[in-house]
Amino acid sequence: MTTPASPGAAAAAARDAIAAASAAELRAQHLTFWLGDTVFALGIDSVREIIQYSQMTRVPLTPPFVRGVINL
């Protein structure tokens, strides 16, 4: 499986996939999002909430993969 080179290419690929889907699949709703260069989709039934990105606070002495924390 290859990842799209750009958001435009991903959008075109998504349009092609939707065009090929059956009528029953088109009634399903999905949340799509980018993570790096990859597009992901989740069934809307599995989404509990969408939180807008806010100011991140760095935490001292954490591993490099921990960028920080946000206030929920």
C-alpha positions as CSV (number, residue, x, y, z in Angstrom):
1,M,0.0,0.0,0.0
2,T,1.4,3.4,-0.9
3,T,0.6,6.7,0.7
4,P,-0.5,9.7,-1.3
5,A,2.1,12.3,-2.2
6,S,-0.1,15.3,-1.4
7,P,-3.4,16.2,0.1
8,G,-4.7,16.8,-3.5
9,A,-3.7,13.3,-4.5
10,A,-5.4,11.9,-1.4
11,A,-8.6,13.8,-2.1
12,A,-8.6,12.4,-5.7
13,A,-8.1,8.9,-4.3
14,A,-10.9,9.4,-1.8
15,R,-13.3,10.6,-4.5
16,D,-12.5,7.5,-6.6
17,A,-13.1,5.2,-3.6
18,I,-16.4,6.9,-2.9
19,A,-17.5,6.6,-6.5
20,A,-16.8,2.8,-6.4
21,A,-18.7,2.3,-3.1
22,S,-22.1,0.7,-3.0
23,A,-25.2,2.8,-2.0
24,A,-25.3,1.3,1.5
25,E,-21.7,2.3,2.1
26,L,-22.3,5.8,1.0
27,R,-24.9,6.2,3.8
28,A,-22.3,5.5,6.4
29,Q,-20.5,8.5,7.9
30,H,-16.8,8.7,8.6
31,L,-14.4,11.1,10.2
32,T,-11.2,11.5,8.1
33,F,-8.0,13.1,9.3
34,W,-4.3,13.4,8.4
35,L,-1.5,11.9,10.6
36,G,1.8,12.8,8.9
37,D,1.4,12.0,5.2
38,T,-1.3,9.3,5.7
39,V,-5.1,9.8,5.6
40,F,-7.2,7.8,8.2
41,A,-10.9,7.3,8.5
42,L,-13.0,6.2,11.4
43,G,-16.7,5.3,11.5
44,I,-18.5,8.2,13.1
45,D,-20.1,5.8,15.6
46,S,-16.6,5.2,17.2
47,V,-15.9,9.0,17.6
48,R,-16.7,10.3,21.1
49,E,-15.6,13.9,20.7
50,I,-13.4,16.2,18.6
51,I,-11.0,18.4,20.6
52,Q,-9.5,21.4,18.9
53,Y,-5.7,21.7,19.3
54,S,-4.7,24.1,22.0
55,Q,-1.6,25.5,23.6
56,M,0.8,22.6,24.5
57,T,2.9,22.7,27.7
58,R,6.2,21.0,27.6
59,V,7.0,18.6,30.5
60,P,10.6,18.5,31.8
61,L,12.5,15.2,31.8
62,T,10.1,13.4,29.5
63,P,11.2,11.2,26.5
64,P,11.6,12.9,23.2
65,F,8.4,11.4,21.8
66,V,6.4,13.2,24.4
67,R,5.9,16.7,23.0
68,G,3.8,18.0,25.9
69,V,0.4,18.1,27.5
70,I,-2.8,20.0,26.8
71,N,-5.6,21.1,29.2
72,L,-8.8,19.1,28.7
